[in-house]
């Protein structure tokens, strides 16, 4: 018995010594971490999906071979605002293709956080596309595209590994200065974008983000009076939060663009967008009047000699041989800030060229915009403007109904539809020239014209026509 106790004591002592030695050395072996890819390398580009997409896929359109693409997750359903769908794009910056994947379940952010690089094997799925909106899902005879069973999603999609860990990359949204630029040609559907200088429309400020028991449509606008429908789910964590006062100002917003097509008429569609969380909204700036352009910069110069109308003889010297209509006169003391103006007062009996001016010296070689101030009223008809091309012909800008400011783009033909009523205030008009490379800037050649509509009753002051 003593011998047994002695052996046990020796064993314990050796064990203690071994443990103590191990602790003192701090010599732990770090286990090797391995991350392996479930799917083989991509054998197609994400852009290829647009070539196989169909508006109404049939059972025969179910993909039957390993069709593997790579994409980056740009959305997140953590807040619940994006529900039962995921947005992906082909590159983390400057993407060329975005897609939507429809999934019959939420909380996908846990397995596929924003920025995850994933591989999608479309074998067993379908690709639906209409009006540029590319969607991936399951075949469902009752719908254009069905939602993937969330319990089977891993059969089709898996994260990409670099050998040690799953790849996650920061997604940089495409940046745009206007809603129209972001929506142009539908080129950025299902992509992450940032639109600058926007705000919620006035009627939205009294609302919460979502409706009480349904997804809500809330509209934002930009300085050019562009408009975009934001979709807010009543399941979002912020659904019942009021828009005002925290988000009543203006600023930048990050969005996932989407496009809804009418089920009864495929030619009718609505551009719409989703935010991921309220952190996507950054509105620290004062509200603006939609359509009202920025004031002329310090570099702006007179569009033609006398375009400030201070010296009437100088202005008349810049008018071409067709002269000036008799109902256009100098508004002495009626101009911007008490200066002089061009006064158009009367009722034209035709669609008149009030005047056509020739270019002055010193015009910028690549001008970005023309601006002018307008005050007064016109009933029955509005104004139209021509900006002449170097090789002949002209670009048309139509004022339309005007009251608080306007940023105008090129149109196909002169139109005088609309009316003017600035309520006694001077309002700024911009003719946007960005992207136009052939405007005449040669001094002495036709540059600019103002046109009135037949039968309109005009009492309008125009002043400080500038170019920059």
ABEGO torsion letter per residue (X at the ends): XAAAAAAAAAAAAAAAAAAAAAAAAGBBBBBBBBBBBABBBBABBAAAAAAABBABBBAAABBABBBBBBBBBABBAAAGABBGBBBBBABABGBABBBBBBBBEBGAAAABBBGBBBBBBABGBBBBBBGGBBBBBBBBAABABBBBBAAAAAAABBBBBAGABBBBBBBBBBBBABAAAAABGGAABGBBBBBBGBBBBAAAAABBABBAABBBBBBBBBAAGBBBBBBBBAABAAAABBAOAAAABBEBBBBBBBBBBBAABAABBBBBBBBABAAABBBABBBBBBGBBBBBBAABBBABBGAAGABAAAAAAABBAAEBBAABBBBBGABBGGBBBBBBBEBBABBBBABBBBBBBGBBABBABBBBBBBEBBBGBBBBBBBBBAAEEBBBBBAEBBAAEBBBBBBABBBABEBBBAGGBBBBBBBBABGBAABBABBGBBABBBBBBBGBBBBBBBBGBBBX
